[in-house]
Amino acid sequence: MALTGIEIFKLLPKTNCGDCGVPTCLAFAMNLAAGKAELSACPHVSDEAKETLSEAAAPPILPVTIGTGDKALKIGGETVMFRHEKRFENPAGIALLISDTMADAEVDARLKKSKELIYERVGLLLETNLVALKAESGDAAKFAALAGRVKDNSDANIILMSEKADVLAAGVKACADRKPLLYAATKDNADSVAALAKENDCPTTVKADGLEELAALTEKLAGAGLKNIVIDSASRTVKQALEDQIVIRSAALNKKFRPLGYPTIVFPCEMTDNPMKEAMIASMLMAKYAGIIVLSDFKGESLFPLLVERLNIYTDPQRPLATTEGIYEVGGPAENSPVLITTNFSLTYFLVSGYLESSRVPSWLLVKDTEGLSVMTAWAAGKFSADIIAPFVKKCGITDKVKHQKLIIPGYAAVESGGLEEELPGWEILVGPRDGAHIPGYIKTWQP
Ligand code: SF4
């Protein structure tokens, strides 16, 4: 059970030195209990107190890492029920199911899909993170061969699925250095799967029928020293799965119930045979707290929306996605190419540069840092006015790249054109369209 602010306070030095950034130990204790401070901010806490306090400092949903290196997937670490309260921390993993009863050609085709279905949006790569290897043959050697094949031919993180400890052990042996997620410890095999996870330092899933049994089993594994735990409430109907997701999250966050304070794994692939329904279930569970979503197949038309949904849910609502300020070249511009300016809200930048690209008119695009605000909002907030744009145009270096002195500003900032002509003597300020979709038509009329 997480500690209260007063319980934490009793363990602090009580010197009120202020080194942690707040004036009193009591204030620091309250912040720690609310998840608003890190224990490491107090340099004076004793080692014994540290051990006890680390539980209070841990997020209500513990973080779990699957895999190694740059591609490792971190899930959990969540602290809020609703994104607008703060933010969701670690994007859910999306896994493609591969069975050991599949032919090698099918396995290879699936690995290829998981590698190639990558999309770029607002400057970010949207991709999946996992393959879930399911032992359906019951043959340990076959399962080990599949794990070895995947290890050799893919850098995706691995989930090993079998409730038979000996089969699971064979799979682990083939890819232990990739730190796969073991699936699953149940009431019948908990001791042997826990031993396997400990021996190979792998994260493990706990699966049980119902939340009470699940909590008892996570306590057992935590008691055995396992920290990297993912949970599966074994519900395979949509209604029950959704209910479990919400109850688990609420128990961990609102009731501080540590035995359910772990990221979850869900299986839309086992809830329907209809691919579109599966995509819809995955979408719902993505919004409602799934840590890992296992899909029966990857298809571009259903995977892409899911990846975009994940991007939207896991961006920080208090920090707009922003592009770096600077000069961007679109289509290899030259000294007589048009110069446009916009703001650094990522979506604005990618829409404008996309429309410019589609016009096939090579252009210079100046992107002004407006703290990630769109043109209209930045202008209204006084961050995209003549006295801010002009110094940027002078300093950014565009005058060394073009022979003309014409600047196209967005239609929504038209009112700044007079001010800009005063601030940029010699420059002609042209007002472009308000809607980015009209840029291609507008830019084709460009004359230096
Ligand atoms: S740094 Fe530690 S001892 Fe000092 S006020 Fe903060 S909590 Fe108290």
Boltz pocket constraint, residues with backbone or C-beta under 6 A from the ligand:
constraints:
  - pocket:
      binder: B
      contacts: [[A, 12], [A, 13], [A, 14], [A, 15], [A, 16], [A, 17], [A, 18], [A, 19], [A, 20], [A, 21], [A, 22], [A, 23], [A, 24], [A, 25], [A, 28], [A, 41], [A, 42], [A, 43], [A, 44], [A, 45]]
      max_distance: 6.0
